[in-house]
Structure formats: structure tokens, C-alpha cells
Amino acid sequence: MKKRLLIHLLFCILLLSLPVFSALSAPEVTLRWYLRWDQTRIRNVAEPVKEEYERLNPGVNIVIENIASGDEYWLKLQTMLAANAAPDVIYPATHHAYILSSKNQLLDLMPFVERDNIDLSVYIPAVLDLYKYEDILYALPIDTAALVTFYNKEMFDASGVPYPTDDMTWDEFIAMGKRLVRDTTGDGRINQYAVHLDTDIYWPMLVYHMTGEYLFDDLYQPTEFLLKKQEQINAVQYYADIIVKHGLAPTPSQQAGITDTFLAGVAAMNIVGHWRVPTYNAEAKFEWDVAALPRGKYPANRGEGSGFAVTKDTKHPEAAWQFVNYLAGPDAPGTKKLLELGLMVPSQLPLCESELFVNTPGQRQINKQAFLAWRDNPVVFYQPFHPIFDEVNNILKGELADVWEGKDTAEAAVKRATPRVEALLREAALFN
């Protein structure tokens, strides 16, 4: 009798313990979401999106992993992939997305798109194409890194110079800029420049604007280095001359540690993307607006940006896809959250025309149409979309450094770079 009573008591204890065990068990799915955002985006976008998604999908737990530096993000991601410890959902730049896909490290999203009848026509076609190769879709784009000309209205007014327009050519831009360069203190030294000019990645824009060509014969499978052509070399020199011949911008060394001479009130303009809008809204002590990027013979704007992708070895492909669709699919809540904060130029056509982008509630009203100029002809700055990109980029950065300082010519720098880049192309061809 006592034995049966003891067995019955143990059985009751076991039954009572089951709900407790179930309630304390881990969620069915945990997704690691790997980002490279600043704390504003993490706090105001990532965390609210995570909370909302988990509320709508009780069986899914999202773990945010963030590295604010793009370079560190990319290096750590490669390390994790090599160690078979990659996160589930990542936020690669366009060229990195292709590189990962070419190494079979990303999940093809096209089968999910076709199964779920996702309308890809909502995306800017030429932008979506940057995330596709043959029949593979390796990411959903969320934005474009389109460039505009930010300008300080007060500096223009004080110099008696009309504001830049949306149809200005590069030659007109230079002529206008010469009227903005000033010695405002009378000590014989320039202390007001016309423009803050990036010398790291923006110069390929001028190459395309003047030649209609990329630096290589093929963006994905390059076999020839076109920068050695005289027309392209001339375009690089034209870009350098904005700094060293016309004196419209300080050289990199003259910036003396000032990250953004426009924000610091040293330069009247800055050619940069929408990602600077929140900073200028919060920190600029002057009135400003934007105009379209100056145009060349072949008008174009930057088309690459970032997207969301799923790593190939995820243990939860279905859940990861559903989360990516929530972040960047048609009319996605994640995309709208970014737009509400005025943080980007959307990759989706309907959103480009929406009030949420054009006249973002609670945000400074600026000429948003400037960000959409030449959107039907998007070009990329990070060339080529190929595993040799990092090596090519390092070679060109190193060889062109003295060109931006006026200590070397574009022709001499490209001549030195060419055999090294061509050696990389020959090596890459052996493995194609």
C-alpha cells in the first residue's frame, strides 16, 4: 500500500513539473541577427523591430549582434563563416553580398520568393539586379546609397552665390565652387572651402560620369582592367584637380583630423548620402538643404547599398527567410521603421514616392527628390563584385593616396597599379 502511494505521489510530482519545464524551456527558434548599425538605429529600429517580431511570432527569439564599423563587421563575418559559426540573418553591403554568394555562403532566396508570391516588381529594377546573378537571389535590398550635394545656405548667402541646382554639371559645379573658396580672416590662408570631397571610394563615380564605363570589363567576372585607358585616367585626374588644382576642397592631410568639414563649418558643401541626414539634423548649427549630384556625360547615381541575406548553413532557413521578408520585403515593417526615422533612401519604388520618404513626419523638410535623381541608372563604387575586390581596393587606395595630395599624377599612379591588378585578374581566372 505504501509502495503504491509512493509511486502515485511521484507520478503526481512529475505531472506537476511538466508545465514548469515547458514554460522555462528555450524558444523553438533562435535567430542571430548580425548588424553594422550605429546606436541610433539599434535603439530606434533594431530593438523595436525585434520586440514586435517576437510578439507576432512567439516561437522565434531574435538575438541582435552588432558591430558599428563596416570593416570590422566584414572581417568578423568572414571569420565566423570560416569557423562554421555564422549568424542566421546578415546585413551585407551589395558587393559583399555577391562575394558571399559566389562562395556559396548565402541561401538562394528565389525559391521562397516564388513559393510565397513575393512581388519583386516593387523594387527599383536596376537596384534589385545588383542582388541577383543568373537565377539566384542572394539578398533583398533595403536601401540605396544615392549621393546628393548637401549645402550650407548661410555660407552661400554670405558669399553671394546662388544655391546649387538639380541639373548642374560638374564643370558648372567647379565654377560655382571657386566663388565659395575664401579667406574670411584676412591672414592669407584659405579657411572656407567649397566642398568636402571623399577620396576613398567616390572617385569611380567620375569615371562612370565621364566614360560610361566601370573600372573592369565585367562587374562579376572581370578579365580586363579598364582604368588604364586614357579616358578613365583623365577622369581620375579631373576628380583630383577639384582638390589640388582648383582648391575647392582640402587635401586629406589638410583636413587635420576633421572627419566632416561640412559639419564643422569649414566647407560649404558635402557630396554624401542620406545616412548623414540624422547627424546634420541633430548637430548642424546652420541652415542646409540638398541638391542632386552633379551630372557628367553619362548621368548616374550610386545604386548599391545594403540588403538582408540568410547564411547558407543556418539551421532555421524558413524562419530566417520569414524574418528577412519582414525586414525588407514589399511594404515591410522593418523598412518603414527606418523611413520613419529619416535614415535612408528606399529601394522600393512605391516607398520612394511615399509621404513617409518625401515628407517624413517630424523630420526637416528637404529636397528629397534630389536623392532620386538618375535612379534608373545606378552604378556601383565597389568594383568588381568579386573575391579579389579587397585586394584591388587596397592597391588603388595606396597608389592614389599621393594623387589626392597633389604629389603625383593619376597617370603615374594607375601605371604603377595596373600590373598588380592584372596579376590578380590572371590569378582569379585560374579558379573560375
N, C-alpha and C positions, 0 to 999 in steps of 0.2 A: 504493500500500500504506500509506504513512504517512498519507495523507489519510483512508483508511477507518479506520485505527487511531485517528486523532484524533476522527473522528465517533463511533466506538464508545465512546471514553473520555468524550466529552461526554455521550452518552446515558446512560452508567452514573452519571455525576455527577448528572444530572438525576433519575434514578430514586431515587438515594440521598437526594436533597434533599427529595423529596416527603413522606416521613413526618415529617421535621423540621418542614417548613412546616405540616403538618396539626396537629401537636402544639402548635405555638406560636400557631395561629390562635385568634381570639376565639370564645367560646361561640356557639352558634346563636342564642340569645335572651338579651337583657339587659333586665331589668325594673327600672325605677326605682320604689322603694317609699318613698313620702313620708309621714312620720310627725310627730306632735307629742307625743312622749313624754319623760318625764324620763330621766335617765341610768340609773336603776334598771331601767326597762322596756327600754331599749335594750340594756343589758348582759345582763340576765337573760331577756329574752323575744325581742326582735328579732334579736339576733345568733345565739342558738341556733336559732331558727326558720329563719333564712336558711341557716345551715350544714346543718341537717337537710334542708331542702327541696332545696338544691343537690345534696346527696348522693343523694337519691332521684330527682332529675331532672337527670342530668349535662349535659343540653343547655341548662340555664337558669342564668343568673347574676343574682342579686338584688343590686341596689345600694341601700343604705339612705341616704335623705336625711332629716334630722331637724331640726325647729325646735321647741324646747320650748314656746315661747309660742303659745297658741292664736290670739291676734290677729295676730301676725306670720305665723303659718302661713297663715292665711286670706288676708292681703294678698299674700303672695308667690305663693300658688297662683293667685290671680286674675291677677297679672302674668304668670305663666308661661302660663296659658291664653290670655291675650290675645296673647302672642308665639308661639303655637303651639309651645311648648316644655314642655308639661305632662308630669309623670311618668305612669307607667302605672297604678299602683295607689295610691290615696289613702285617707286616714283622716278623712273629714269628719264634723263634728258633724251631728246629724239635720237641723236646719234648713238648714244649708249644703248638705247632700246634695240636698235638694229644690230649693233655689235653682239649683244647678248643673244639675240635671236639667231644670228649667223652661227653661233657656237652651240645652238640647240639648248639654250639655258632658259628659254621662256616658253610658256604654254601658248599654243596657237588658239586664239580666241574665236576664230571664224566658225568652228562647229557650234559653239554656244550662241553666237550671233544668229546663225541660220536657224538653229532649233527654236530660239526664243523670238524670232521675227523682229530683231532689233533693226530699226530704220537708220542705216548708215548715211542716208542722204541728208541728214540734218547737219552733218559736219561739212566744213569748207572742203571741197573735194581734193584740192591740191595739198591741203594740210593732212587729211586722212591718208593720202597716198604715201606720206613720209613714214607711216606706221604700218605699211603693208609691203610685202615683197612676194611677187607671184601670187599664190593663193593664200598666203599666210597673213594673218592679222596679229601682230605681236604686242599691241597695246591700244588702249583707247585714249586719244588725245584730249587734254582738258583745256589747254590754252595755246596761244601763240606768243612768241617773244617779239612781236612787232615793235619797231622803233619809231620814235617821233622826235621832234625838236621841242624840248622844254625851253621856255624863255622867260626871263625876268622882266616884267613890264616896266618896273621902275628904272632899271638900267637903260632900257630902250628909250623911255620918255626923257630921261636926263641927257641922253646923247642925241636926242632929236632924230632918232632912226625909226622908221615905220616897222611895225611888228612883222615877223616872217609870215609868209602865206603858204597855203596848202599846195600851190603849184610852182614853187620856187625850184630852179635848177641849182646844181652845185656851183656853177660859175656865179650865179646871182647870190648864192649863199656867201661865197667868199667876198664878193664886192660889198655886200651888206656888213659882213663881219669886220672888214677893215675900218668901218666907221665906228665900231664899238670898242676897238682897242685904244686904251687911254692911259696916260699918266695923270692920275687925279690929284696927286700930292705935289707935283712940280719938282720932284727930286731927280728927274731924268730917267726913271725906271718905270717900266710898264707894271701897273698893279691892277688893271682891269683888262681881262681878256674877252674875246668874243665867245669862245666855246670850250667846254670840257670835252676832250676827244679821247675815246678809248683806243689804245694801241694794241691791245691783246688779241681781240677777236673780231673787231668790226671792219677792219680793212678789206676783207673779202667782199664786203658789200659794194665797195667802189669798183672792185674788179668786175663784178657782175654788171653793175650800172653802166660801165663804160664798154664792156666787151660782150655781154650777154652769155658769158661762159663761167663755169666753175673752175677750180684750180686743177681738176683732173678730168679726163675724158669721160669717166663714168663714176657716178656718185657711189655705187655699190661694189662694182668690180673694176677698180681703176687699173689701167695699164700704161697710161701716159700722163706725165706731169706737164700741165699746160701753162703753169706760171712762168716758165722760161720763155714764153712767147713775148715779143716786144710790146704788144698792146697791153698785156697784163702787167708787165713790169712798169710801163708808163702809168698805169692806174695806181699801183702801189706808191710810186713816186708822187703822184698827184695828192694822194692821201697824206703822205709825209710832208709835202710842201704846205699844206694847210697850217702845219705847226712850224716848220723850220724856215720856210721861205716867206710866207705871208704873216707869220707870227700871230695867228688867230688863237692859238691855244698854247699853254705852257708845255714844254717837253716833260716827259715823265720825271726827270730829275728836278726840274724847276717846280714841280708841284710840292716838293718839300714835305712829303708825308700827308698832304691834304687829300683825302680819299675822293671827295666830290667838291671841286672848285665852284660849281654852280651853287650848291647848297651853302657854301662858305661865303658867297657874295663876291667871289673873285672872277667868275666867268658869267657872261650874260646868257649863255645857252648851255644846254647839255643834250647830246643825242644819246638817248637811252630808252628803256622800255617802261611799260606800265607798272612794273614792280617797284618803281621809285615813287609812285603817287602817294602811297600811305606815309612814307617818310617826309616827303615835301609838304603834305597836308599838315603833318604834326610839327615839323621843325623849321620850315622856311619862314623867314621873317620879312618876306616881301611878296608882292602880288605876282602870280605867274599863270601861264597858260601853255598850251601846246599847239604846234603846227605839224603838218605832215612832214615826213622825211624828205629832204631834197631829192630830186629825181635826176637821173642820168639819161643816157641814150636808151637804156633798157630799164624802164621803171620797175621796181620790185621792192618788196619789203621782206623782213625776216619771217619765215614760216615755221621754223622749228620752235619747240617749247618743251613741254613735258607731258607725260601721259601716265596712266596706271597700267601695270602689267602683272601677270601671275608667273611666278617662277616654276620651272618645269617639274621640279621634284617636290612641290607642295603635296602634303598628304590629304589636302582638302580642296581639290580643284573646283568642285561645284560651288562650295561656299565662297571660295576666293573669287570666282567669276561673278557670283551674285553681288559681292561687295564692290568689285570694280565697276559693275554696271550701276550700282547705287552712287558711286563717286563720280563717274564720268560718262555714263550712258545718256541717251536723249532725255533732256529735261531733268537731269539728275539732281537730287537734293544737295549732294556734295558740291557740285558745280555752282549751284545757285547761292550756296553759303559763301563761296569765295567772291561771287559777284556782289553780294550784299555788302561786303566789306571793301569793295572797290579795289580788289587785289590783282585783277588780271584782265586780259583780252580773251574772250571765249573762243573756242574752236568750233562752236556750233552756230550755224547761220541764224536760226531764229533768235538766239540769245544775243548775237551781235546787234540785232535791230531792236532788242527789247529795252523797255524803260529801265530795267534792272541794270543794264550796262550803260546805256546812253545818258540817262539822268538818274544815276544811282541815288536813292533816297538817303538824305543825311550826309551826302558827300559834296565836296566842292564841285560845282558845275563847270566843266572844262570841255574843250573841243574834242569829244570822244571820237568823232568821225575821222580825226587825224590818224588814229590807230588802225583804221580800216583801209587806209589808202594802199593801193596796189596789193590787196589781199588775195586777188586772183592769180597773182604771180609771186608766190612765196619762194624765197631762196633760203639756203642754209649756210651758216658760217663755219660750222664744224665739218670740215671736209678732209677725207672721204668718210662715208659711213662704212667703216672697215676696221678690223682689228689693228691695222697699222696707224690708226688716227693719232693715238697718243704720241708715238714716236715722231710722226710727221709734224705734229703741233709743236713739240719741243724743239725740233730742228729749226722751224720757221721763226719761232719766238726768239731763239738765240741769235740767229743770223740777222733778223730785222731790228734788234734792240738798238743798235747804233744808228740805224736809218731814222728812227723817230727822234733821235738826239741831234741829227744833222751832222753826224760824224762819218757817215757812209752813204752810199747811193743804193737805191733799190736794185739797180742792175748788178752791182758788185755782190750784194747780199744774196740775191737769187742765184747768181752764178756759183757761189760757194755752196748753197743749199742743194742745188739741182742734183749733183752726183750722189749725194747721200740719200735724197728722197727716191731717186731712181733705183738705187740699190735695194731699198725697202720694197719697191714695186716688183723687182725681179725676184726677190725672196718670197714675196706673197704669192707670186704666180706659180711657184713650185708646189704650193699647197692647195691651190684652187681645184 
